[in-house]
Amino acid sequence: MGHAPKECVVTALPGGEGARLVTAGGCLATAAERRAAVTAGRSGDLEPARVLPGSHVTVLDTGREMWVFGDGAGVAPVYWVEHDGGVWWATAAAALAALTGAGPDLAWLLGDLALCGVDFRLTAAPFEGVRRVPPGSALVLRGRATPDIVPLPGSTPARLGLAEGAQRLREVFTEAVTRRAHAWERVTTDLSGGVDSSTVTCLAAAQKPVLSVTYTDARMDRDDDLLYARRIAGEVGGIEHRVIDARQAGVRHFDGLNAPALLPATDLPSMSLGLLSILAARMAPVVSHGCGAHLTGRGGDNVLAAPSSHRVDAFLAGRRLGAVRLTSGFARACRVEPWRAWRQLAVTATTPYPRALEHLAARIAVPLPDRWRPGASDALAWCSATAAARWLTPAGRRAVADLVASRVPHAAAHTRPGALHDRLDLEWMAGEHATFDSIARQLWGVGVHAPFLDTAVTDACLSIPTFERARPGVYKPLARAAFARLVPDWLLTRQTKTLFTSSVFDGLAGNAGALRRIVAGSRLAAAGLMDARRAAGDLEAGIAGAPALLGALHALVVAELWLTRITGATFAAWWQPAADRSVPA
């Protein structure tokens, strides 16, 4: 659902041999690659279909069974339910919820607010009873038999070293951008000045002229993103550069939230709703340019860098002295006593993931102080609570503790916290990108692409251990190794990254009225799961410019907006009765 006709393609073998392939979304495969995938699938080899370039849903009918799966990151998800005597699947969870009458899963939403390092999203959607096919797995349908969820062969990439993985990344990422540049007459890109979007822009401009857009504001203008963006546009040929300044465009964080019922609906809560006016300003030149696809660097931070817990993975891989040194550097950067970080390193390395989940469930069941915040060393833990957990009521704490406990029987397969966090962070970003793409299509009629989230690209990056993708004093060493001579050398040696927190404070203060109404009318609070008084206190701190839970407040606002929009979804908005539901014998 939500794809243009050009993005839904059917390939069948000649001669009516029964096998066929359907893709929906950003599939970049050639006709020959598609035919090869169908032929291989009919013989039982699913790998050619799994690795078709792009981010898309795949339906492979072998003539004996049907395999339905999304991309490796989760940009194009697959959901399913058993209903009315059959199995129904869709690329939108809301459609299945409308079919069955399912309401929002409030425990899922609380988990999204209050938990880190817990894989509760793996098989669940934010609707009661709607199940998700995990990225890397397929829904397998065989007649009227109960469906199976089967891991796809090859979905766990073989381990590679940094040099070999970088070469593989160079090949598949160049192909991901190049094919998109050739698939549409006009292409635009984000150009923040960072490594990720700049690499996308350079590769696209090598194929054809592109329009590139840079966003800045009064706070960001003091940093060096805009300087790097202008230098890229000036030194790399084929780039028409547009700078969108928030001061001239008159936009801020959290603008446009006074009428929640008029906001675009998304399948998941979307952080993009808190940036809607900023995104509209950034997309305005894209729309006027008449582009067919807008390319972004989203996902680059996930696949090119590594989570903080890569230090634990290094320790578990036998690099103990190096891991301790890395942890000392982490402590200095976070301004905490080294012994606290060393202790967390040791605890995580010696505690199995199921036991860590049990400890977290017990911890969440206990009330937290009003001003509680997680410690910096929690980033080295298997799993932890976020600062938003202090907003939970006793009923909310029970719901989240039960959610954590429900994952214990499924947790033993995870043996490296860095690898787990790598996967969870990637899937979260994939979901965020998918909702941004949905919003862009609804409001501006433009599809948004994130080549870093393509299956082949994530395969290449995640095949490299987390501790190989992080080097002391080197920013994104994988990018340096993979993209040398494809982009200017000075870009790959950049050591800075612009933070946006100061701009968020401006948006909180400027939209205080709308935000207060959203928190005061909280549906999570009305359900007895969240203490709106505590959340409102943190909101007031942010409005006043005091230290505040900016990320948690943003997540709470968009969760409440999502609940407002999704509650209005009806069966009639998605479905209509078929004239004839008879099934041929």
For each residue, the residues with C-beta under 8 A, 3 or more apart:
1: 90 91 92 95
2: 91 92 438 441
3: 7 8 24 25
4: 7 8 447
5: 8
6:
7: 3 4 24 25 26 27 56 447
8: 3 4 5 22 23 24
9: 22 23 27 34
10: 20 21 22
11: 20 21 22 31 34 35 37 38
12: 16 19 20 21 38
13: 16 17 18 19 20 35 38 39 42
14: 17
15:
16: 12 13
17: 13 14 42 63
18: 13 42 61 62 63
19: 12 13 38 39 41 42 60 61 62 63
20: 10 11 12 13 38 60 61
21: 10 11 12 34 37 38 41 49 58 59 60 61
22: 8 9 10 11 58 59 60 61
23: 8 9 27 29 34 52 54 56 57 58 59
24: 3 7 8 27 56 57 59 76 91
25: 3 7 54 55 56 57 71 75 76
26: 7 54 55 56 76 180 447 449
27: 7 9 23 24 52 53 54 56 58
28: 52 53 54 175 176 179 180 183
29: 23 33 34 37 52 53 54
30: 33 34
31: 11 34 35
32: 35 36
33: 29 30 36 37 48 52 53
34: 9 11 21 23 29 30 31 37 38 52
35: 11 13 31 32 38 39
36: 32 33 39 40 48
37: 11 21 29 33 34 40 41 48 49 52 60
38: 11 12 13 19 20 21 34 35 41 42 49 60
39: 13 19 35 36 42 43
40: 36 37 43 45 46 47 48 49
41: 19 21 37 38 44 45 46 48 49 60 62 67
42: 13 17 18 19 38 39 62 63
43: 39 40
44: 41 62
45: 40 41 48
46: 40 41 49 50 60 67 138 152 153 154
47: 40 50 51 153 154
48: 33 36 37 40 41 45 51 52
49: 21 37 38 40 41 46 52 58 60 67
50: 46 47 58 69 72 152 153 154 155 455
51: 47 48 154 455 456 459
52: 23 27 28 29 33 34 37 48 49 56 58 455
53: 27 28 29 33 172 175 176 179 454 455 456
54: 23 25 26 27 28 29 71 176 179 454 455
55: 25 26 71 73 75 76 449 450 453 454 455
56: 7 23 24 25 26 27 52 70 71 76
57: 23 24 25 68 69 70 71 76 77 78 91
58: 21 22 23 27 49 50 52 67 68 69 70
59: 21 22 23 24 66 67 68
60: 19 20 21 22 37 38 41 46 49 66 67 68
61: 18 19 20 21 22 65 66 67
62: 18 19 41 42 44 65 66 67
63: 17 18 19 42
64: 142
65: 61 62 140 141 142
66: 59 60 61 62 140 141 142
67: 41 46 49 58 59 60 61 62 138 139 140
68: 57 58 59 60 78 89 133 138 139 140 141
69: 50 57 58 78 133 137 138 139 152
70: 56 57 58 74 75 76 77 78 91 133 135
71: 25 54 55 56 57 74 75 76 135 430 453 454 455
72: 50 135 136 155 455 458 459
73: 55 135 299 426 427 429 430 453 454 455 458
74: 70 71 77 135 426 427 430 431 434
75: 25 55 70 71 430 433 434 437 450 453
76: 24 25 26 55 56 57 70 71 91 434
77: 57 70 74 91 93 132 133 135 267 431 434
78: 57 68 69 70 89 90 91 132 133 139
79: 89 90 91 92 93 96 125 130 131 132 133
80: 87 88 89 90 96 130 131 133 139 147
81: 87 88 96 99 100 102 129 130 131
82: 86 87 88
83: 86 88 96 99 100
84: 88
85:
86: 82 83 144
87: 80 81 82 141 147
88: 80 81 82 83 84 96 99
89: 68 78 79 80 96 139
90: 1 78 79 80 93 95 96
91: 1 2 24 57 70 76 77 78 79
92: 1 2 79 95 96 267
93: 77 79 90 96 97 125 126 127 130 132 267 268
94: 97 98 127 265 267 566 569 574
95: 1 90 92 98 99 574 575
96: 79 80 81 83 88 89 90 92 93 99 100 102 125 127 130
97: 93 94 100 101 102 103 125 127 128 130 566 569
98: 94 95 101 569 570 571 573 574 575
99: 81 83 88 95 96 571 574 575
100: 81 83 96 97 129 130
101: 97 98 571
102: 81 96 97 127 128 129 130
103: 97 127 128
104: 108 109 126 127 128 563 566 567
105: 108 109 124 125 126 127 128
106: 109 110 399 524 527 529
107: 110 111 399 400 402 403
108: 104 105 111 112 120 121 124 125 126 403
109: 104 105 106 112 113 126 269 524 559 562 563
110: 106 107 113 114 392 396 399 400 403 524 529 530
111: 107 108 114 115 118 120 400 403 404
112: 108 109 115 121 126 269 555 559
113: 109 110 386 388 391 552 555 556 559
114: 110 111 364 385 386 388 389 391 392 400
115: 111 112 118 120 360 383 384 385 386 389 400 403 404
116: 374 378 383 384 385 386
117: 381 382 383 384 417 420 421 424
118: 111 115 357 360 383 403 404 407
119: 122 407 410 411 414 420 423 424
120: 108 111 115 124 403 404 406 407
121: 108 112 124 132 424 427 428 431
122: 119 132 134 410
123: 131 132 133 134 149
124: 105 108 120 121 130 131 132
125: 79 93 96 97 105 108 130 131 132
126: 93 104 105 108 109 112 268 269 562
127: 93 94 96 97 102 103 104 105 130
128: 97 102 103 104 105
129: 81 100 102
130: 79 80 81 93 96 97 100 102 124 125 127
131: 79 80 81 123 124 125
132: 77 78 79 93 121 122 123 124 125
133: 68 69 70 77 78 79 80 123 137 138 139 149
134: 122 123 137 149
135: 70 71 72 73 74 77 155 427 430
136: 72 151 152 155 156
137: 69 133 134 149 150 151 152 155
138: 46 67 68 69 133 149 150 152
139: 67 68 69 78 80 89 133 147 148 149
140: 65 66 67 68 147 148 149 150
141: 65 66 68 87 145 147
142: 64 65 66 145 147 148
143:
144: 86
145: 141 142
146:
147: 80 87 139 140 141 142
148: 139 140 142
149: 123 133 134 137 138 139 140
150: 137 138 140
151: 136 137 155 156
152: 46 50 69 136 137 138 155
153: 46 47 50
154: 46 47 50 51 157
155: 50 72 135 136 137 151 152
156: 136 151
157: 154 160 459 460 462 463
158: 463
159: 463 464 465
160: 157 164 165 168 460 463 464
161: 164 165 464 468
162: 165 166 464 468 469 477 478 481
163: 166 167 481
164: 160 161 167 168
165: 160 161 162 168 169 460 461 463 464 468 478
166: 162 163 169 170 464 478 481 482
167: 163 164 170 171 482
168: 160 164 165 171 172 460 463
169: 165 166 172 173 457 460 461 478 482
170: 166 167 173 174 482 483 486
171: 167 168 174 175
172: 53 168 169 175 176 454 456 457 459 460
173: 169 170 176 177 199 203 451 452 457 460 482 483
174: 170 171 177 178 203 486
175: 28 53 171 172 178 179 456
176: 28 53 54 172 173 179 180 451 454 456 457
177: 173 174 180 181 200 203 204 207 295 451
178: 174 175 181 182 203 206 207
179: 28 53 54 175 176 182 183
180: 26 28 176 177 183 184 187 204 293 295 449 451
181: 177 178 184 187 203 204 207 208 210
182: 178 179 207 208
183: 28 179 180 292 293
184: 180 181 187 291 292 293
185: 292
186: 211 289 290 291 292
187: 180 181 184 204 208 210 291 292 293 294 295
188: 210 211 212 213 285 286 289 291 293 294 295
189: 197 200 201 204 210 211 212 213 294 295 296
190: 197 200 201 212 213 214 282 294 295 296 297
191: 197 198 201 212 213 214 229 232 233 239 241
192: 196 197 198 214 215 225 229 297 498
193: 197 198 214 224 225 226 227 228 229 230 232 498
194: 197 198 225 228 297 300 494 497 498
195: 198 199 297 300 304 475 476 479 491 492 494
196: 192 199 200 297 298 299 300 301 304 452 479
197: 189 190 191 192 193 194 200 201 296 297 300
198: 191 192 193 194 195 201 202 228 229 232 297 487 491
199: 173 195 196 202 203 297 300 479 483 486 487 491
200: 177 189 190 196 197 203 204 295 296 297 451 452
201: 189 190 191 197 198 204 205 210 212 232 236 239 295
202: 198 199 205 206 232 236 486 487 488
203: 173 174 177 178 181 199 200 206 207 486 487
204: 177 180 181 187 189 200 201 207 208 210 295
205: 201 202 208 209 210 212 236 237 238 239
206: 178 202 203 238
207: 177 178 181 182 203 204
208: 181 182 187 204 205 238
209: 205 238 239 240
210: 181 187 188 189 201 204 205 238 239 240
211: 186 188 189 240 242 285 286 289 291
212: 188 189 190 191 201 205 229 232 233 239 240 241 242
213: 188 189 190 191 242 243 244 282 285 286
214: 190 191 192 193 225 226 229 230 241 242 243 244
215: 192 220 243 244 246 278 281 282
216: 220 221 225 226 243 244 245 246
217: 220 221 245 246 247 503 506
218: 221 246 247
219: 222 223 500 502 503 506
220: 215 216 217 223 225 226 498 500 503
221: 216 217 218 226 245
222: 219
223: 219 220 226 496 498
224: 193 227 228 496 498
225: 192 193 194 214 216 220 228 229 498
226: 193 214 216 220 221 223 229 230 243
227: 193 224 230 231
228: 193 194 198 224 225 231 232 491 494
229: 191 192 193 198 212 214 225 226 232 233 241 243
230: 193 214 226 227 233 234 241 243
231: 227 228 234 235 488 490
232: 191 193 198 201 202 212 228 229 235 236 239 488 491
233: 191 212 229 230 236 239 241
234: 230 231
235: 231 232 488
236: 201 202 205 232 233 239 487 488
237: 205
238: 205 206 208 209 210
239: 191 201 205 209 210 212 232 233 236
240: 209 210 211 212
241: 191 212 214 229 230 233
242: 211 212 213 214 285
243: 213 214 215 216 226 229 230
244: 213 214 215 216 248 249 281 282 284 285
245: 216 217 221 248 249
246: 215 216 217 218 249 250 251 252 278 281 503
247: 217 218 250
248: 244 245
249: 244 245 246 281
250: 246 247
251: 246 255 277 278 280 281
252: 246 255 277 278 503 506 507 510 511
253: 274 275 278 503 504 506 507 508 511
254: 257 274 507 508 510 511 514 515 557
255: 251 252 276 277 278 507 510 511
256: 263 276 277
257: 254 260 263 273 274 276 511 514 515 518 557 561
258: 514
259: 262 263
260: 257 263 518 561 564 565
261: 564 565 568
262: 259
263: 256 257 259 260 273 276 561 565
264: 273 438 439 442 443
265: 94 442 565 566 569
266: 269 270 273 435 438 439 562 565
267: 77 92 93 94 434 435 438
268: 93 126 431 434 435 562
269: 109 112 126 266 273 435 555 558 559 561 562
270: 266 273 432 435 436 438 439 558 562
271: 274 275 432 554 555 558
272: 275 276 279 432 435 436 439
273: 257 263 264 266 269 270 276 439 557 558 561 562
274: 253 254 257 271 507 554 557 558
275: 253 271 272 278 279
276: 255 256 257 263 272 273 279 280 439
277: 251 252 255 256 280 281
278: 215 246 251 252 253 255 275 281 282
279: 272 275 276 282 283 436 439 440
280: 251 276 277 283 284 443 444
281: 215 244 246 249 251 277 278 284
282: 190 213 215 244 278 279 285 286
283: 279 280 286 287 294 440 443 444 446
284: 244 280 281 287 288
285: 188 211 213 242 244 282 288 289
286: 188 211 213 282 283 289 291 294 444 446
287: 283 284 290 291 444 445 446
288: 284 285
289: 186 188 211 285 286
290: 186 287
291: 184 186 187 188 211 286 287 294 446
292: 183 184 185 186 187 446 447
293: 180 183 184 187 188 446 447 448 449
294: 187 188 189 190 283 286 291 440 446 447 448 449
295: 177 180 187 188 189 190 200 201 204 449 450 451
296: 189 190 197 200 433 448 449 450
297: 190 192 194 195 196 197 198 199 200 300 450 452
298: 196 429 432 433 436 450 452 453
299: 73 196 302 303 426 429 430 433 450 452 453 458
300: 194 195 196 197 199 297 303 304 452 479
301: 196 304 305 429
302: 299 305 422 425 426 429 452
303: 299 300 426 452 453 457 458 461 462 478
304: 195 196 300 301 452 461 469 476 478 479
305: 301 302 469 470 476 478
306: 310 418 422 466 467 469 470
307: 310 379 418 421 422 425 466
308: 311 330 379 380 421
309: 312 313 348 379 380 381 382 417 418 420 421 466
310: 306 307 313 314 418 465 466 467 469 470
311: 308 314 315 323 326 327 330 345 380 418 467
312: 309 315 316 323 345 348 349 380 416 417 418
313: 309 310 316 317 416 417 418 419 465 466 467
314: 310 311 317 319 322 323 326 467
315: 311 312 319 320 323 324 345 349
316: 312 313 349 415 416
317: 313 314 465 467
318:
319: 314 315 322 323 467
320: 315 323 324
321: 324 325
322: 314 319 325 326
323: 311 312 314 315 319 320 326 327 345 467
324: 315 320 321 327 328 342 345
325: 321 322 328 329 472
326: 311 314 322 323 329 330 470 472
327: 311 323 324 330 331 338 341 342 345 380
328: 324 325 331 332 338 341 342
329: 325 326 332 333 472
330: 308 311 326 327 333 334 341 379 380
331: 327 328 334 336 337 338 340 341 342 377
332: 328 329 335 338
333: 329 330
334: 330 331 341 376 377 379
335: 332 376
336: 331 340 341 375 376 377
337: 331 340 341
338: 327 328 331 332 341 342
339: 342 343
340: 331 336 337 343 344 375 377
341: 327 328 330 331 334 336 337 338 344 345 376 377 380
342: 324 327 328 331 338 339 345 346
343: 339 340 346 347 377
344: 340 341 347 348 377 378 380 381
345: 311 312 315 323 324 327 341 342 348 349 380
346: 342 343 349 350
347: 343 344 350 351 381
348: 309 312 344 345 351 356 380 381 382 417
349: 312 315 316 345 346
350: 346 347
351: 347 348 355 356 359 382
352: 355 356 411 412
353: 356 357 382 383 411 412 414 415 417 420
354: 357 358 408 409 411 412
355: 351 352 358 359
356: 348 351 352 353 359 360 381 382 383
357: 118 353 354 360 361 382 383 404 405 407 408 411
358: 354 355 361 362 405 408
359: 351 355 356 362 363
360: 115 118 356 357 363 364 383 384 385 404
361: 357 358 364 365 401 402 404 405 408
362: 358 359 365 366 401
363: 359 360 366 385
364: 114 360 361 385 389 392 397 400 401 404
365: 361 362 397 398 401
366: 362 363 397
367: 394 397
368: 372 385 389 390 392
369: 372 390
370: 390 534 537
371: 390
372: 368 369 387 389 390
373: 387 549
374: 116 378 384 385 386 387
375: 336 340 378
376: 334 335 336 341 379
377: 331 334 336 340 341 343 344 380 381
378: 116 344 374 375 381 384
379: 307 308 309 330 334 376
380: 308 309 311 312 327 330 341 344 345 348 377 417
381: 117 309 344 347 348 356 377 378 384 417
382: 117 309 348 351 353 356 357 417 420
383: 115 116 117 118 353 356 357 360 404
384: 115 116 117 360 374 378 381
385: 114 115 116 360 363 364 368 374 389
386: 113 114 115 116 374 389 552
387: 372 373 374 390 549 552
388: 113 114 391 392 549 552 555 556
389: 114 115 364 368 372 385 386 392 397 400
390: 368 369 370 371 372 387 534
391: 113 114 388 396 530 531 534 535 538 556
392: 110 114 364 368 388 389 396 397 400 529 530 531
393: 396 397 528 529 530 531
394: 367 397 398
395: 398 399 528 529
396: 110 391 392 393 399 400 524 528 529 530
397: 364 365 366 367 389 392 393 394 400 401
398: 365 394 395 401 402
399: 106 107 110 395 396 402 403 529
400: 107 110 111 114 115 364 389 392 396 397 403 404
401: 361 362 364 365 397 398 404 405
402: 107 361 398 399 405 406
403: 107 108 110 111 115 118 120 399 400 406 407
404: 111 115 118 120 357 360 361 364 383 400 401 407 408
405: 357 358 361 401 402 408
406: 120 402 403 409
407: 118 119 120 357 403 404 410 411
408: 354 357 358 361 404 405 411
409: 354 406
410: 119 122 407 413
411: 119 352 353 354 357 407 408 414
412: 352 353 354
413: 410
414: 119 353 411 417 419 420
415: 316 353 419
416: 312 313 316 419 420 466
417: 117 309 312 313 348 353 380 381 382 414 420 421
418: 306 307 309 310 311 312 313 421 422 465 466 467
419: 313 414 415 416 422 423 465 466
420: 117 119 309 353 382 414 416 417 423 424
421: 117 307 308 309 417 418 424 425
422: 302 306 307 418 419 425 426 462 466
423: 119 419 420 426 427 462
424: 117 119 121 420 421 427 428
425: 302 307 421 422 428 429
426: 73 74 299 302 303 422 423 429 430 453 458 462
427: 73 74 121 135 423 424 430 431
428: 121 424 425 431 432
429: 73 298 299 301 302 425 426 432 433 453
430: 71 73 74 75 135 299 426 427 433 434 453
431: 74 77 121 268 427 428 434 435
432: 270 271 272 298 428 429 435 436
433: 75 296 298 299 429 430 436 437 448 450 453
434: 74 75 76 77 267 268 430 431 437 438
435: 266 267 268 269 270 272 431 432 438 439
436: 270 272 279 298 432 433 439 440 448
437: 75 433 434 440 441 447 448 449
438: 2 264 266 267 270 434 435 441 442
439: 264 266 270 272 273 276 279 435 436 442 443
440: 279 283 294 436 437 443 444 446 447 448
441: 2 437 438 444 445 446 447
442: 264 265 438 439
443: 264 280 283 439 440
444: 280 283 286 287 440 441
445: 287 441
446: 283 286 287 291 292 293 294 440 441
447: 4 7 26 292 293 294 437 440 441
448: 293 294 296 433 436 437 440
449: 26 55 180 293 294 295 296 437
450: 55 75 295 296 297 298 299 433 453
451: 173 176 177 180 200 295 454 457
452: 173 196 200 297 298 299 300 302 303 304 457 458
453: 55 71 73 75 298 299 303 426 429 430 433 450 457 458
454: 53 54 55 71 73 172 176 451 457 458
455: 50 51 52 53 54 55 71 72 73 458 459
456: 51 53 172 175 176 459 460
457: 169 172 173 176 303 451 452 453 454 460 461
458: 72 73 299 303 426 452 453 454 455 461 462
459: 51 72 157 172 455 456 462 463
460: 157 160 165 168 169 172 173 456 457 463 464
461: 165 169 303 304 457 458 464 469 478
462: 157 303 422 423 426 458 459
463: 157 158 159 160 165 168 459 460
464: 159 160 161 162 165 166 460 461 468 469 478
465: 159 310 313 317 418 419 468 469
466: 306 307 309 310 313 416 418 419 422 469 470
467: 306 310 311 313 314 317 319 323 418 470
468: 161 162 165 464 465
469: 162 304 305 306 310 461 464 465 466 477 478
470: 305 306 310 326 466 467 477
471: 474 477
472: 325 326 329
473:
474: 471 477 480
475: 195 493 494 495 497
476: 195 304 305 479 480 492
477: 162 469 470 471 474 480 481
478: 162 165 166 169 303 304 305 461 464 469 481 482
479: 195 196 199 300 304 476 482 483 492
480: 474 476 477 483 484 492 493
481: 162 163 166 477 478 484
482: 166 167 169 170 173 478 479
483: 170 173 199 479 480 486 487 492
484: 480 481 489 492
485:
486: 170 174 199 202 203 483
487: 198 199 202 203 236 483 491 492
488: 202 231 232 235 236 491 492
489: 484 492 493
490: 231 493 494
491: 195 198 199 228 232 487 488 494
492: 195 476 479 480 483 484 487 488 489
493: 475 480 489 490
494: 194 195 228 475 490 491
495: 475
496: 223 224
497: 194 475
498: 192 193 194 220 223 224 225
499: 502
500: 219 220 503 504
501: 504 505 550
502: 219 499 505 506
503: 217 219 220 246 252 253 500 506 507
504: 253 500 501 507 508 542 550 554
505: 501 502 508 509 542 545 548 550
506: 217 219 252 253 502 503 509 510
507: 252 253 254 255 274 503 504 510 511
508: 253 254 504 505 511 512 515 539 542 543 548 550 553
509: 505 506 512 543 544 545
510: 252 254 255 506 507
511: 252 253 254 255 257 507 508 514 515
512: 508 509 515 516 543
513: 516 517
514: 254 257 258 511 517 518
515: 254 257 508 511 512 518 519 539 543 553 557
516: 512 513 519 520 536 539
517: 513 514 520 521
518: 257 260 514 515 521 522 557 560 561
519: 515 516 522 532 535 536 539 556 557 560
520: 516 517 532 536
521: 517 518 526 560
522: 518 519 525 526 530 532 535 556 560
523: 526 527 560 563 564 567
524: 106 109 110 396 527 529 530 559 560 563
525: 522 528 529 530 531 532 535
526: 521 522 523
527: 106 523 524 530
528: 393 395 396 525
529: 106 110 392 393 395 396 399 524 525
530: 110 391 392 393 396 522 524 525 527 535
531: 391 392 393 525 534 535
532: 519 520 522 525 535 536
533: 536 537
534: 370 390 391 531 537 538
535: 391 519 522 525 530 531 532 538 539 553 556
536: 516 519 520 532 533 539 540
537: 370 533 534 540 541
538: 391 534 535 541 542 548 549 552 553
539: 508 515 516 519 535 536 542 543 548 553
540: 536 537 543 544
541: 537 538 544 546 547 548
542: 504 505 508 538 539 545 546 548 549 550 553
543: 508 509 512 515 539 540
544: 509 540 541
545: 505 509 542
546: 541 542
547: 541
548: 505 508 538 539 541 542 553
549: 373 387 388 538 542 552 553
550: 501 504 505 508 542 553 554
551: 554 555
552: 113 386 387 388 538 549 555 556
553: 508 515 535 538 539 542 548 549 550 556 557
554: 271 274 504 550 551 557 558
555: 112 113 269 271 388 551 552 558 559
556: 113 388 391 519 522 535 552 553 559 560
557: 254 257 273 274 515 518 519 553 554 560 561
558: 269 270 271 273 274 554 555 561 562
559: 109 112 113 269 524 555 556 562 563
560: 518 519 521 522 523 524 556 557 563 564
561: 257 260 263 269 273 518 557 558 564 565
562: 109 126 266 268 269 270 273 558 559 565 566
563: 104 109 523 524 559 560 566 567
564: 260 261 523 560 561 567 568
565: 260 261 263 265 266 561 562 568 569
566: 94 97 104 265 562 563 569
567: 104 523 563 564
568: 261 564 565
569: 94 97 98 265 565 566 573 574
570: 98 573 574
571: 98 99 101 574 575
572: 575 576
573: 98 569 570
574: 94 95 98 99 569 570 571
575: 95 98 99 571 572
576: 572
577:
578: 581
579:
580:
581: 578
582:
583:
584:
585:
